[in-house]
Amino acid sequence: MKTRIGIVGVTGYAGQELLKILRGHPHALVSYLGSRRLRLPVESGLRGLKILPFNPKEATRRCDLLFLALPHGEAMSIAPALLKNTDLRIIDFSGDFRIRSVSVFRRAYGFAHTAVPWIAQACYGLPELNREEIHGRRLIANPGCYPTATLLALAPLAEKNLLLPGSVIVDAKSGVTGAGRSAKQDLMFCEVNEDLRAYKVDGHQHVPEMEQELGRLAGRSMPLIFVPHLAPMDRGIYATIYVSLRKKMRETALRALYERRYKEEPFLRVLPKGVWPQVKSVAGTNRCDIGLHLDRTGKRAILLSAIDNLGKGAAGQAVQNMNLLMGWPETTALLPRSGS
């Protein structure tokens, strides 16, 4: 018997990408499609299934697992009622349950958290770092796209306490779909095309998420500098990360560290020496490609990471989390989409 799956927020870019993946999933039956924006049902493209105005009772009745692909601040208003007195499981795409501190959350997002008791119940869903914690949980906080690219690049060094605190600088670029589907003047074609610009230099909401998880891996406070940029492409994240190391290393040792750490990871690829990640190589996949370089001092490293913001940065990672939750092979419906 297939597991009944619902998506709330299916009309957004991430929701549409998720639906595309689920159509090819052998164990998932898409049984509910909802939208917080709709007033009337619309066709979904699936036989006999319409996109409906969101109704919590109907979603709970029809689903075993529900994806919430909603803007920040909306999941916290509906998740508690969906989870209370039910067996429903939720995978949330927003930042509502990623940050543990309510005061830090408020500074990052600009509003108070309204479902504080559920923060402790949520698991941060980055499988390569939290795989064992994901099993058996009812609420998964799907990570942000920038944090996914950044944390996967930094994790092997952080876990071995090799990062010099305060030295991490992240220069990252995102495709336009990372800003969502809402109509905004600065995201119009004529504004974005033939341009490259920084934004939220004074504090992106993903910074506390990255610092929290990086600090957890390192066992100490790990502040970082993060500057995001909007690139004239549909999809993709490219992060160039500069770090100072606590001890001198050889590049062969740095490379061996990463290759050992990610050897068994189906979606992580450490590229050969002198080969750098490309956004077009990961587009439409759930893969993260990582490139490594150590400067001549042996104490400064450059880490390069590329993902698809709608794949490993959103929908693909959400399906990876679902597979873990349900005890299915982790790569189900995600390979061979990851390509060569």
PyMOL commands that set and color helices and strands:
alter all, ss='L'
color gray80, all
select helices_A, chain A and resi 13-22+56-62+75-83+102-109+116-119+127-134+145-159+176-179+185-187+189-192+207-218+251-262+279-282+311-326
alter helices_A, ss='H'
color red, helices_A
select strands_A, chain A and resi 3-8+28-35+42-46+49-53+65-68+89-92+123-124+139-141+168-174+197-198+224-230+237-244+268-270+288-294+300-307
alter strands_A, ss='S'
color yellow, strands_A
deselect
rebuild
show_as cartoon
